[in-house]
Amino acid sequence: MLEFRRVLFRSEAGAQHFVYRAKSKAGPYTRISKFPVDGDSYLDENPAREEAAYLVRALKLTRSGCGSYTNLSQGVFVSVR
């Protein structure tokens, strides 16, 4: 039987996200989204059978007078059973 887990989060317009997963909220976290995610959800196609914790970090391209860089947020934690 295939199992999926959808991780929902709020998104600022134009932001993309990286999604990370750990066995507990304490970590360690491993990035499970290979590429930045658009929108406000991520479908974990290989979820852990036990309780899992997710970390979602927004990234946004920021431009300044010196050039541009990708700015990562601190992240938001989500626990799933």
MOGI-V505222 format. One record per residue. N is the residue number from 1. RES is the residue in three letters. SS is DSSP state (@ for helix, = for strand, . for the rest). Layout:
BEGIN
n=N res=RES ss=SS
n=N res=RES ss=SS
END
This chain:
BEGIN
n=1 res=MET ss=.
n=2 res=LEU ss=.
n=3 res=GLU ss=.
n=4 res=PHE ss=.
n=5 res=ARG ss==
n=6 res=ARG ss==
n=7 res=VAL ss==
n=8 res=LEU ss==
n=9 res=PHE ss=.
n=10 res=ARG ss=.
n=11 res=SER ss=.
n=12 res=GLU ss=.
n=13 res=ALA ss=.
n=14 res=GLY ss=.
n=15 res=ALA ss=.
n=16 res=GLN ss==
n=17 res=HIS ss==
n=18 res=PHE ss==
n=19 res=VAL ss==
n=20 res=TYR ss==
n=21 res=ARG ss==
n=22 res=ALA ss==
n=23 res=LYS ss=.
n=24 res=SER ss=.
n=25 res=LYS ss=.
n=26 res=ALA ss=.
n=27 res=GLY ss=.
n=28 res=PRO ss=.
n=29 res=TYR ss=.
n=30 res=THR ss==
n=31 res=ARG ss==
n=32 res=ILE ss=.
n=33 res=SER ss=.
n=34 res=LYS ss=.
n=35 res=PHE ss=.
n=36 res=PRO ss=.
n=37 res=VAL ss==
n=38 res=ASP ss=.
n=39 res=GLY ss=.
n=40 res=ASP ss=.
n=41 res=SER ss==
n=42 res=TYR ss==
n=43 res=LEU ss==
n=44 res=ASP ss==
n=45 res=GLU ss=.
n=46 res=ASN ss=.
n=47 res=PRO ss=.
n=48 res=ALA ss=.
n=49 res=ARG ss=.
n=50 res=GLU ss=.
n=51 res=GLU ss=.
n=52 res=ALA ss==
n=53 res=ALA ss==
n=54 res=TYR ss==
n=55 res=LEU ss==
n=56 res=VAL ss==
n=57 res=ARG ss==
n=58 res=ALA ss==
n=59 res=LEU ss==
n=60 res=LYS ss==
n=61 res=LEU ss==
n=62 res=THR ss==
n=63 res=ARG ss==
n=64 res=SER ss==
n=65 res=GLY ss=.
n=66 res=CYS ss=.
n=67 res=GLY ss==
n=68 res=SER ss==
n=69 res=TYR ss==
n=70 res=THR ss==
n=71 res=ASN ss==
n=72 res=LEU ss==
n=73 res=SER ss=.
n=74 res=GLN ss=.
n=75 res=GLY ss=.
n=76 res=VAL ss==
n=77 res=PHE ss==
n=78 res=VAL ss==
n=79 res=SER ss==
n=80 res=VAL ss==
n=81 res=ARG ss=.
END
